[in-house]
Amino acid sequence: MNTAPAPRADNERLMRLATYASVATATILIIAKLAAWAMTGSVAILSTLIDSALDAAASLVNLWAVRHALTPADHDHRFGHGKAEPLAGLGQAAFILGSGALLLVEAVKRFFQPEEVTQGFIGIGVMVFSIVMTLGLVMFQKFVLTRARSVAIAADSLHYSGDVLINGSVIISLGSGMVLGWTFLDPLFAIAIALFLLWNAWSIAIGSMDMLMDRELSEDERARIIDIAKSHDEVLGLHDLRTRLSGQIGFIQMHLELDPQLPLVRAHAIADGVEKAIEAAFPNFEVIIHQDPAGIRESHPGADDRV
């Protein structure tokens, strides 16, 4: 947030490209892993196939969500359509939760009824290919996230970052089964992957709910806003600071406490200066400031007494 944002049109173009790249990568990996699973019979490869299928479904949801979230505000949606992103995040969490649970059941069953993995070198080759593809996608997603704040793309990037570790664990599993005959590692790694998927589902759900429920910015960010507002010589105090995020756009509103004898024109100029200073520090945030005479504290529903 300390870096000046790129032009908004460039941000939106990058976000759309990230969703297209995600869908394309997941599709290619599904085809490759399906072939590898058919040849090896590895439940660990099956787990990564399920994960890639989930990634494809989640990426398609993201594609819709990002396109909708980038739709400009209109008469019926004055605050924009940004909450389409956390809604997509909840959908992703549900996909991952269900598939993680199914994979866990299958892996536990295979643990007690182990089967020999065949054509292990093919499976390892596909996993190496998957790691290279996934790393390229994650690097592009991380670049996009440095330019634009996106819950949907961040959730997608979390999936694929985990996939790098998952694919690496499958290589270890297949290699140990081929060289040492440790067939128990195949379902064991699948169980670990299933638990990782469940943890991912929980993390994504919490982040999405925070945005849908208009969770405040962090205490450090709030403190920074307060410091910027109070740095103006004529600001005597502030209260009722409220913040929230909605996709790419954030909202900050507050009441500034000013000298009661100031002319309205001067009070407006002070508020305008504070607004510009906050917007410079918090790109893509809309700032709304109300001017109050110092010494008069109004009662507002949900007012914050911390400032």
Long-range contacts (C-beta under 8 A, 24 or more apart in sequence): 1-221, 1-281, 1-282, 1-283, 2-281, 3-146, 3-283, 4-283, 5-147, 5-148, 5-283, 5-284, 6-147, 6-148, 8-284, 10-147, 11-147, 11-148, 11-248, 12-70, 12-148, 14-143, 14-144, 14-147, 14-148, 15-66, 15-70, 15-144, 15-148, 15-150, 15-153, 16-66, 16-67, 16-70, 17-140, 17-144, 18-66, 18-140, 18-141, 18-144, 18-150, 18-153, 18-156, 19-59, 19-62, 19-63, 19-66, 19-67, 19-152, 19-153, 19-156, 20-63, 21-137, 21-140, 21-141, 22-55, 22-59, 22-62, 22-63, 22-137, 22-141, 22-156, 22-160, 23-56, 23-59, 23-60, 23-63, 25-133, 25-134, 25-136, 25-137, 25-160, 26-52, 26-53, 26-55, 26-56, 26-59, 27-56, 28-133, 29-55, 29-130, 29-133, 29-134, 30-56, 32-126, 32-129, 32-130, 33-126, 33-130, 35-126, 36-122, 36-123, 36-125, 36-126, 36-127, 39-118, 39-119, 39-122, 39-123, 40-117, 40-118, 40-119, 40-120, 40-122, 40-123, 40-174, 41-115, 41-117, 41-118, 42-117, 42-120, 42-123, 42-170, 42-173, 42-174, 42-186, 43-106, 43-107, 43-110, 43-115, 43-186, 43-187, 43-190, 44-169, 44-170, 44-173, 44-174, 44-186, 44-187, 44-189, 44-190, 44-193, 45-123, 45-126, 45-127, 45-170, 45-174, 46-103, 46-106, 46-190, 47-103, 47-107, 47-166, 47-170, 47-189, 47-190, 47-193, 47-194, 48-127, 48-130, 48-163, 48-166, 48-167, 48-170, 48-193, 50-99, 50-102, 50-103, 51-99, 51-159, 51-163, 51-166, 51-193, 51-197, 52-130, 52-163, 53-99, 54-95, 54-96, 54-99, 54-159, 54-197, 55-156, 55-159, 55-160, 55-163, 57-95, 58-88, 58-91, 58-92, 58-95, 58-96, 58-155, 58-156, 58-159, 59-156, 61-88, 61-91, 61-92, 62-88, 62-92, 62-152, 62-153, 62-155, 62-156, 64-88, 65-152, 66-150, 66-152, 66-153, 69-150, 69-152, 69-247, 69-248, 70-248, 79-246, 79-249, 79-251, 80-246, 80-247, 80-248, 80-249, 81-247, 82-245, 82-246, 82-247, 82-248, 82-249, 83-211, 83-212, 83-246, 83-247, 84-247, 85-150, 85-151, 85-152, 85-211, 85-247, 86-151, 86-207, 86-208, 86-209, 86-210, 86-211, 86-212, 86-247, 87-208, 87-212, 88-151, 88-152, 88-155, 89-151, 89-152, 89-155, 89-204, 89-205, 89-207, 89-208, 89-211, 90-204, 90-205, 90-208, 90-209, 90-212, 92-155, 92-156, 92-159, 92-201, 92-204, 93-201, 93-202, 93-204, 93-205, 93-208, 94-201, 96-159, 96-197, 96-198, 96-200, 96-201, 96-204, 97-198, 97-201, 99-197, 100-194, 100-195, 100-197, 100-198, 100-200, 100-201, 101-194, 101-198, 103-190, 103-193, 103-194, 103-197, 104-191, 104-194, 104-195, 104-198, 106-190, 107-187, 107-188, 107-190, 107-191, 107-193, 107-194, 108-187, 108-191, 110-186, 110-187, 110-190, 111-184, 111-187, 111-188, 111-191, 114-183, 114-184, 114-186, 114-187, 115-183, 116-177, 116-183, 117-174, 117-177, 117-178, 117-183, 117-186, 120-174, 120-175, 120-177, 120-178, 121-178, 123-170, 123-174, 124-171, 124-174, 124-175, 127-167, 127-168, 127-170, 127-171, 127-174, 128-171, 130-163, 130-167, 131-164, 131-167, 131-168, 134-160, 134-163, 134-164, 134-167, 135-164, 138-164, 148-248, 149-245, 149-248, 149-250, 149-284, 150-247, 150-248, 151-207, 151-208, 151-211, 151-247, 154-207, 155-204, 155-207, 155-208, 158-200, 158-203, 158-204, 159-200, 162-196, 162-197, 162-200, 165-196, 166-193, 166-196, 169-193, 211-245, 211-246, 211-247, 214-244, 214-245, 215-244, 215-245, 216-242, 216-243, 216-244, 217-243, 217-244, 217-245, 217-250, 221-282, 222-307, 224-281, 225-252, 225-254, 225-278, 225-281, 225-282, 226-307, 228-274, 228-277, 228-278, 228-281, 229-254, 229-256, 229-274, 229-277, 229-278, 231-277, 232-270, 232-273, 232-274, 232-277, 234-258, 234-259, 234-262, 234-266, 234-270, 235-270, 235-274, 236-294, 237-294, 238-307, 239-292, 239-297, 239-303, 239-304, 239-305, 239-307, 240-298, 240-300, 240-303, 240-304, 240-307, 241-304, 241-306, 241-307, 242-302, 242-304, 248-284, 249-284, 249-285, 249-286, 250-282, 250-284, 250-285, 250-286, 251-285, 251-286, 251-288, 252-278, 252-282, 252-285, 252-286, 252-287, 252-288, 253-287, 253-288, 253-289, 253-290, 254-288, 254-289, 254-290, 254-307, 255-289, 255-290, 255-291, 255-292, 255-298, 256-289, 256-290, 256-291, 256-292, 257-292, 257-293, 257-294, 257-295, 258-291, 258-292, 258-293, 258-294, 259-293, 259-294, 260-293, 260-294, 260-295, 260-296, 267-291
